[in-house]
């Protein structure tokens, strides 16, 4: 299990390395903002 504190380890950076064109992503989190989604969407 990896722990992301969004300071030294950022979730977006990890996902950016793994998500490719036509990938499907499901997020289950206590807190996931629309801003985070927008950042991820712009990476594709």
Predicted model as a PDB file, atoms N, CA, C, CB and O in Angstrom, pLDDT in the B-factor column:
MODEL        1                                                                  
ATOM      1  N   UNK A   1       0.844  -1.178   0.000  1.00 70.00           N  
ATOM      2  CA  UNK A   1       0.000   0.000   0.000  1.00 70.00           C  
ATOM      3  C   UNK A   1       0.891   1.243   0.000  1.00 70.00           C  
ATOM      4  CB  UNK A   1      -0.961  -0.003   1.223  1.00 70.00           C  
ATOM      5  O   UNK A   1       1.878   1.320   0.732  1.00 70.00           O  
ATOM      6  N   UNK A   2       0.527   2.193  -0.821  1.00 75.00           N  
ATOM      7  CA  UNK A   2       1.248   3.454  -0.869  1.00 75.00           C  
ATOM      8  C   UNK A   2       0.449   4.520  -0.147  1.00 75.00           C  
ATOM      9  CB  UNK A   2       1.530   3.875  -2.321  1.00 75.00           C  
ATOM     10  O   UNK A   2      -0.780   4.544  -0.211  1.00 75.00           O  
ATOM     11  N   UNK A   3       1.153   5.393   0.534  1.00 78.00           N  
ATOM     12  CA  UNK A   3       0.503   6.502   1.236  1.00 78.00           C  
ATOM     13  C   UNK A   3       0.883   7.803   0.543  1.00 78.00           C  
ATOM     14  CB  UNK A   3       0.909   6.537   2.749  1.00 78.00           C  
ATOM     15  O   UNK A   3       2.063   8.084   0.334  1.00 78.00           O  
ATOM     16  N   UNK A   4      -0.109   8.579   0.193  1.00 78.00           N  
ATOM     17  CA  UNK A   4       0.094   9.867  -0.461  1.00 78.00           C  
ATOM     18  C   UNK A   4      -0.309  10.963   0.517  1.00 78.00           C  
ATOM     19  CB  UNK A   4      -0.724   9.968  -1.793  1.00 78.00           C  
ATOM     20  O   UNK A   4      -1.426  10.969   1.033  1.00 78.00           O  
ATOM     21  N   UNK A   5       0.608  11.884   0.763  1.00 78.00           N  
ATOM     22  CA  UNK A   5       0.288  12.992   1.664  1.00 78.00           C  
ATOM     23  C   UNK A   5      -0.007  14.277   0.893  1.00 78.00           C  
ATOM     24  CB  UNK A   5       1.437  13.224   2.641  1.00 78.00           C  
ATOM     25  O   UNK A   5      -0.301  15.310   1.495  1.00 78.00           O  
ATOM     26  N   UNK A   6       0.070  14.215  -0.424  1.00 76.00           N  
ATOM     27  CA  UNK A   6      -0.143  15.354  -1.318  1.00 76.00           C  
ATOM     28  C   UNK A   6       0.796  16.512  -1.030  1.00 76.00           C  
ATOM     29  CB  UNK A   6      -1.566  15.829  -1.214  1.00 76.00           C  
ATOM     30  O   UNK A   6       0.513  17.661  -1.369  1.00 76.00           O  
ATOM     31  N   UNK A   7       1.924  16.191  -0.396  1.00 81.00           N  
ATOM     32  CA  UNK A   7       3.002  17.166  -0.216  1.00 81.00           C  
ATOM     33  C   UNK A   7       4.259  16.608  -0.874  1.00 81.00           C  
ATOM     34  CB  UNK A   7       3.250  17.475   1.306  1.00 81.00           C  
ATOM     35  O   UNK A   7       4.789  17.197  -1.816  1.00 81.00           O  
ATOM     36  N   UNK A   8       4.730  15.472  -0.373  1.00 85.00           N  
ATOM     37  CA  UNK A   8       5.908  14.843  -0.965  1.00 85.00           C  
ATOM     38  C   UNK A   8       5.529  13.790  -1.997  1.00 85.00           C  
ATOM     39  CB  UNK A   8       6.768  14.218   0.118  1.00 85.00           C  
ATOM     40  O   UNK A   8       6.289  13.546  -2.935  1.00 85.00           O  
ATOM     41  N   UNK A   9       4.384  13.170  -1.841  1.00 83.00           N  
ATOM     42  CA  UNK A   9       3.855  12.194  -2.815  1.00 83.00           C  
ATOM     43  C   UNK A   9       2.470  12.675  -3.223  1.00 83.00           C  
ATOM     44  CB  UNK A   9       3.799  10.719  -2.211  1.00 83.00           C  
ATOM     45  O   UNK A   9       1.560  12.761  -2.398  1.00 83.00           O  
ATOM     46  N   UNK A  10       2.323  12.988  -4.508  1.00 83.00           N  
ATOM     47  CA  UNK A  10       1.077  13.570  -5.002  1.00 83.00           C  
ATOM     48  C   UNK A  10       0.345  12.535  -5.847  1.00 83.00           C  
ATOM     49  CB  UNK A  10       1.350  14.863  -5.826  1.00 83.00           C  
ATOM     50  O   UNK A  10       0.924  11.924  -6.746  1.00 83.00           O  
ATOM     51  N   UNK A  11      -0.916  12.351  -5.550  1.00 79.00           N  
ATOM     52  CA  UNK A  11      -1.741  11.362  -6.243  1.00 79.00           C  
ATOM     53  C   UNK A  11      -1.766  11.634  -7.740  1.00 79.00           C  
ATOM     54  CB  UNK A  11      -3.169  11.362  -5.682  1.00 79.00           C  
ATOM     55  O   UNK A  11      -1.639  10.709  -8.542  1.00 79.00           O  
ATOM     56  N   UNK A  12      -1.927  12.889  -8.117  1.00 79.00           N  
ATOM     57  CA  UNK A  12      -1.994  13.246  -9.537  1.00 79.00           C  
ATOM     58  C   UNK A  12      -0.762  12.765 -10.294  1.00 79.00           C  
ATOM     59  CB  UNK A  12      -2.144  14.759  -9.698  1.00 79.00           C  
ATOM     60  O   UNK A  12      -0.881  12.257 -11.409  1.00 79.00           O  
ATOM     61  N   UNK A  13       0.410  12.919  -9.707  1.00 83.00           N  
ATOM     62  CA  UNK A  13       1.637  12.504 -10.380  1.00 83.00           C  
ATOM     63  C   UNK A  13       1.691  10.995 -10.576  1.00 83.00           C  
ATOM     64  CB  UNK A  13       2.851  12.964  -9.591  1.00 83.00           C  
ATOM     65  O   UNK A  13       2.160  10.515 -11.608  1.00 83.00           O  
ATOM     66  N   UNK A  14       1.215  10.254  -9.595  1.00 83.00           N  
ATOM     67  CA  UNK A  14       1.194   8.799  -9.719  1.00 83.00           C  
ATOM     68  C   UNK A  14       0.205   8.358 -10.794  1.00 83.00           C  
ATOM     69  CB  UNK A  14       0.836   8.152  -8.376  1.00 83.00           C  
ATOM     70  O   UNK A  14       0.518   7.491 -11.610  1.00 83.00           O  
ATOM     71  N   UNK A  15      -0.975   8.948 -10.796  1.00 80.00           N  
ATOM     72  CA  UNK A  15      -1.981   8.595 -11.794  1.00 80.00           C  
ATOM     73  C   UNK A  15      -1.540   9.009 -13.196  1.00 80.00           C  
ATOM     74  CB  UNK A  15      -3.319   9.250 -11.450  1.00 80.00           C  
ATOM     75  O   UNK A  15      -1.804   8.301 -14.168  1.00 80.00           O  
ATOM     76  N   UNK A  16      -0.879  10.142 -13.297  1.00 81.00           N  
ATOM     77  CA  UNK A  16      -0.429  10.632 -14.600  1.00 81.00           C  
ATOM     78  C   UNK A  16       0.504   9.632 -15.272  1.00 81.00           C  
ATOM     79  CB  UNK A  16       0.275  11.984 -14.447  1.00 81.00           C  
ATOM     80  O   UNK A  16       0.490   9.493 -16.496  1.00 81.00           O  
ATOM     81  N   UNK A  17       1.306   8.942 -14.489  1.00 82.00           N  
ATOM     82  CA  UNK A  17       2.220   7.944 -15.044  1.00 82.00           C  
ATOM     83  C   UNK A  17       1.502   6.675 -15.485  1.00 82.00           C  
ATOM     84  CB  UNK A  17       3.280   7.596 -14.027  1.00 82.00           C  
ATOM     85  O   UNK A  17       2.011   5.949 -16.339  1.00 82.00           O  
ATOM     86  N   UNK A  18       0.342   6.395 -14.925  1.00 82.00           N  
ATOM     87  CA  UNK A  18      -0.348   5.140 -15.195  1.00 82.00           C  
ATOM     88  C   UNK A  18      -1.524   5.261 -16.157  1.00 82.00           C  
ATOM     89  CB  UNK A  18      -0.827   4.563 -13.919  1.00 82.00           C  
ATOM     90  O   UNK A  18      -1.848   4.296 -16.850  1.00 82.00           O  
ATOM     91  N   UNK A  19      -2.167   6.419 -16.216  1.00 83.00           N  
ATOM     92  CA  UNK A  19      -3.350   6.599 -17.058  1.00 83.00           C  
ATOM     93  C   UNK A  19      -2.917   6.861 -18.502  1.00 83.00           C  
ATOM     94  CB  UNK A  19      -4.232   7.767 -16.529  1.00 83.00           C  
ATOM     95  O   UNK A  19      -2.084   7.727 -18.767  1.00 83.00           O  
ATOM     96  N   UNK A  20      -3.484   6.116 -19.402  1.00 84.00           N  
ATOM     97  CA  UNK A  20      -3.218   6.275 -20.829  1.00 84.00           C  
ATOM     98  C   UNK A  20      -4.512   6.644 -21.543  1.00 84.00           C  
ATOM     99  CB  UNK A  20      -2.607   4.978 -21.431  1.00 84.00           C  
ATOM    100  O   UNK A  20      -5.587   6.594 -20.944  1.00 84.00           O  
ATOM    101  N   UNK A  21      -4.420   7.007 -22.797  1.00 86.00           N  
ATOM    102  CA  UNK A  21      -5.590   7.353 -23.588  1.00 86.00           C  
ATOM    103  C   UNK A  21      -6.589   6.197 -23.551  1.00 86.00           C  
ATOM    104  CB  UNK A  21      -5.189   7.690 -25.047  1.00 86.00           C  
ATOM    105  O   UNK A  21      -6.204   5.040 -23.722  1.00 86.00           O  
ATOM    106  N   UNK A  22      -7.843   6.496 -23.334  1.00 88.00           N  
ATOM    107  CA  UNK A  22      -8.954   5.548 -23.244  1.00 88.00           C  
ATOM    108  C   UNK A  22      -8.960   4.731 -21.954  1.00 88.00           C  
ATOM    109  CB  UNK A  22      -8.912   4.617 -24.417  1.00 88.00           C  
ATOM    110  O   UNK A  22      -9.683   3.739 -21.862  1.00 88.00           O  
ATOM    111  N   UNK A  23      -8.176   5.124 -20.966  1.00 84.00           N  
ATOM    112  CA  UNK A  23      -8.228   4.463 -19.657  1.00 84.00           C  
ATOM    113  C   UNK A  23      -9.514   4.860 -18.949  1.00 84.00           C  
ATOM    114  CB  UNK A  23      -6.986   4.832 -18.790  1.00 84.00           C  
ATOM    115  O   UNK A  23     -10.081   5.921 -19.212  1.00 84.00           O  
ATOM    116  N   UNK A  24      -9.962   4.004 -18.056  1.00 83.00           N  
ATOM    117  CA  UNK A  24     -11.117   4.313 -17.218  1.00 83.00           C  
ATOM    118  C   UNK A  24     -10.632   4.393 -15.785  1.00 83.00           C  
ATOM    119  CB  UNK A  24     -12.255   3.244 -17.376  1.00 83.00           C  
ATOM    120  O   UNK A  24      -9.851   3.556 -15.332  1.00 83.00           O  
ATOM    121  N   UNK A  25     -11.100   5.404 -15.079  1.00 77.00           N  
ATOM    122  CA  UNK A  25     -10.651   5.631 -13.705  1.00 77.00           C  
ATOM    123  C   UNK A  25     -11.865   5.748 -12.795  1.00 77.00           C  
ATOM    124  CB  UNK A  25      -9.767   6.907 -13.607  1.00 77.00           C  
ATOM    125  O   UNK A  25     -12.818   6.467 -13.096  1.00 77.00           O  
ATOM    126  N   UNK A  26     -11.816   5.038 -11.694  1.00 75.00           N  
ATOM    127  CA  UNK A  26     -12.818   5.179 -10.641  1.00 75.00           C  
ATOM    128  C   UNK A  26     -12.104   5.643  -9.389  1.00 75.00           C  
ATOM    129  CB  UNK A  26     -13.592   3.839 -10.390  1.00 75.00           C  
ATOM    130  O   UNK A  26     -11.044   5.125  -9.038  1.00 75.00           O  
ATOM    131  N   UNK A  27     -12.687   6.619  -8.719  1.00 68.00           N  
ATOM    132  CA  UNK A  27     -12.067   7.156  -7.515  1.00 68.00           C  
ATOM    133  C   UNK A  27     -13.030   6.978  -6.352  1.00 68.00           C  
ATOM    134  CB  UNK A  27     -11.684   8.654  -7.697  1.00 68.00           C  
ATOM    135  O   UNK A  27     -14.186   7.397  -6.408  1.00 68.00           O  
ATOM    136  N   UNK A  28     -12.533   6.353  -5.307  1.00 68.00           N  
ATOM    137  CA  UNK A  28     -13.285   6.233  -4.064  1.00 68.00           C  
ATOM    138  C   UNK A  28     -12.433   6.892  -2.989  1.00 68.00           C  
ATOM    139  CB  UNK A  28     -13.620   4.722  -3.710  1.00 68.00           C  
ATOM    140  O   UNK A  28     -11.426   6.333  -2.555  1.00 68.00           O  
ATOM    141  N   UNK A  29     -12.832   8.060  -2.571  1.00 67.00           N  
ATOM    142  CA  UNK A  29     -12.052   8.804  -1.586  1.00 67.00           C  
ATOM    143  C   UNK A  29     -12.983   9.638  -0.725  1.00 67.00           C  
ATOM    144  CB  UNK A  29     -10.999   9.702  -2.274  1.00 67.00           C  
ATOM    145  O   UNK A  29     -14.055  10.059  -1.160  1.00 67.00           O  
ATOM    146  N   UNK A  30     -12.555   9.861   0.485  1.00 65.00           N  
ATOM    147  CA  UNK A  30     -13.344  10.697   1.388  1.00 65.00           C  
ATOM    148  C   UNK A  30     -13.373  12.133   0.886  1.00 65.00           C  
ATOM    149  CB  UNK A  30     -12.776  10.642   2.818  1.00 65.00           C  
ATOM    150  O   UNK A  30     -14.346  12.855   1.107  1.00 65.00           O  
ATOM    151  N   UNK A  31     -12.318  12.540   0.216  1.00 65.00           N  
ATOM    152  CA  UNK A  31     -12.240  13.915  -0.279  1.00 65.00           C  
ATOM    153  C   UNK A  31     -11.526  13.914  -1.624  1.00 65.00           C  
ATOM    154  CB  UNK A  31     -11.504  14.841   0.738  1.00 65.00           C  
ATOM    155  O   UNK A  31     -10.328  13.636  -1.692  1.00 65.00           O  
ATOM    156  N   UNK A  32     -12.247  14.219  -2.684  1.00 62.00           N  
ATOM    157  CA  UNK A  32     -11.663  14.317  -4.013  1.00 62.00           C  
ATOM    158  C   UNK A  32     -12.378  15.462  -4.704  1.00 62.00           C  
ATOM    159  CB  UNK A  32     -11.790  12.964  -4.824  1.00 62.00           C  
ATOM    160  O   UNK A  32     -13.552  15.342  -5.054  1.00 62.00           O  
ATOM    161  N   UNK A  33     -11.685  16.562  -4.902  1.00 67.00           N  
ATOM    162  CA  UNK A  33     -12.339  17.773  -5.399  1.00 67.00           C  
ATOM    163  C   UNK A  33     -12.486  17.768  -6.917  1.00 67.00           C  
ATOM    164  CB  UNK A  33     -11.559  19.000  -4.965  1.00 67.00           C  
ATOM    165  O   UNK A  33     -11.819  17.011  -7.622  1.00 67.00           O  
ATOM    166  N   UNK A  34     -13.354  18.612  -7.390  1.00 68.00           N  
ATOM    167  CA  UNK A  34     -13.519  18.805  -8.823  1.00 68.00           C  
ATOM    168  C   UNK A  34     -12.252  19.414  -9.419  1.00 68.00           C  
ATOM    169  CB  UNK A  34     -14.740  19.700  -9.114  1.00 68.00           C  
ATOM    170  O   UNK A  34     -11.955  19.204 -10.595  1.00 68.00           O  
ATOM    171  N   UNK A  35     -11.511  20.162  -8.617  1.00 71.00           N  
ATOM    172  CA  UNK A  35     -10.249  20.728  -9.092  1.00 71.00           C  
ATOM    173  C   UNK A  35      -9.247  19.616  -9.394  1.00 71.00           C  
ATOM    174  CB  UNK A  35      -9.665  21.704  -8.050  1.00 71.00           C  
ATOM    175  O   UNK A  35      -8.511  19.688 -10.378  1.00 71.00           O  
ATOM    176  N   UNK A  36      -9.224  18.599  -8.554  1.00 68.00           N  
ATOM    177  CA  UNK A  36      -8.335  17.464  -8.786  1.00 68.00           C  
ATOM    178  C   UNK A  36      -8.745  16.742 -10.068  1.00 68.00           C  
ATOM    179  CB  UNK A  36      -8.359  16.489  -7.580  1.00 68.00           C  
ATOM    180  O   UNK A  36      -7.890  16.356 -10.865  1.00 68.00           O  
ATOM    181  N   UNK A  37     -10.046  16.560 -10.267  1.00 70.00           N  
ATOM    182  CA  UNK A  37     -10.536  15.917 -11.487  1.00 70.00           C  
ATOM    183  C   UNK A  37     -10.126  16.731 -12.717  1.00 70.00           C  
ATOM    184  CB  UNK A  37     -12.076  15.753 -11.435  1.00 70.00           C  
ATOM    185  O   UNK A  37      -9.693  16.172 -13.725  1.00 70.00           O  
ATOM    186  N   UNK A  38     -10.265  18.038 -12.625  1.00 72.00           N  
ATOM    187  CA  UNK A  38      -9.916  18.911 -13.754  1.00 72.00           C  
ATOM    188  C   UNK A  38      -8.430  18.769 -14.095  1.00 72.00           C  
ATOM    189  CB  UNK A  38     -10.255  20.391 -13.428  1.00 72.00           C  
ATOM    190  O   UNK A  38      -8.065  18.710 -15.269  1.00 72.00           O  
ATOM    191  N   UNK A  39      -7.583  18.714 -13.079  1.00 72.00           N  
ATOM    192  CA  UNK A  39      -6.150  18.544 -13.310  1.00 72.00           C  
ATOM    193  C   UNK A  39      -5.854  17.227 -14.007  1.00 72.00           C  
ATOM    194  CB  UNK A  39      -5.389  18.617 -11.993  1.00 72.00           C  
ATOM    195  O   UNK A  39      -5.038  17.181 -14.928  1.00 72.00           O  
ATOM    196  N   UNK A  40      -6.507  16.159 -13.577  1.00 69.00           N  
ATOM    197  CA  UNK A  40      -6.291  14.856 -14.202  1.00 69.00           C  
ATOM    198  C   UNK A  40      -6.812  14.823 -15.627  1.00 69.00           C  
ATOM    199  CB  UNK A  40      -6.957  13.764 -13.385  1.00 69.00           C  
ATOM    200  O   UNK A  40      -6.178  14.257 -16.518  1.00 69.00           O  
ATOM    201  N   UNK A  41      -7.973  15.433 -15.838  1.00 72.00           N  
ATOM    202  CA  UNK A  41      -8.567  15.436 -17.177  1.00 72.00           C  
ATOM    203  C   UNK A  41      -7.670  16.163 -18.179  1.00 72.00           C  
ATOM    204  CB  UNK A  41      -9.956  16.092 -17.142  1.00 72.00           C  
ATOM    205  O   UNK A  41      -7.591  15.769 -19.343  1.00 72.00           O  
ATOM    206  N   UNK A  42      -7.007  17.201 -17.739  1.00 68.00           N  
ATOM    207  CA  UNK A  42      -6.132  17.977 -18.629  1.00 68.00           C  
ATOM    208  C   UNK A  42      -4.888  17.199 -19.025  1.00 68.00           C  
ATOM    209  CB  UNK A  42      -5.725  19.281 -17.960  1.00 68.00           C  
ATOM    210  O   UNK A  42      -4.232  17.552 -20.005  1.00 68.00           O  
ATOM    211  N   UNK A  43      -4.550  16.159 -18.294  1.00 63.00           N  
ATOM    212  CA  UNK A  43      -3.351  15.384 -18.598  1.00 63.00           C  
ATOM    213  C   UNK A  43      -3.527  14.465 -19.781  1.00 63.00           C  
ATOM    214  CB  UNK A  43      -2.945  14.583 -17.409  1.00 63.00           C  
ATOM    215  O   UNK A  43      -2.542  14.020 -20.370  1.00 63.00           O  
ATOM    216  N   UNK A  44      -4.757  14.172 -20.141  1.00 58.00           N  
ATOM    217  CA  UNK A  44      -5.015  13.228 -21.240  1.00 58.00           C  
ATOM    218  C   UNK A  44      -5.087  13.945 -22.558  1.00 58.00           C  
ATOM    219  CB  UNK A  44      -6.307  12.455 -21.004  1.00 58.00           C  
ATOM    220  O   UNK A  44      -5.297  13.314 -23.594  1.00 58.00           O  
TER     221      UNK A  44                                                      
ENDMDL                                                                          
END                                                                             
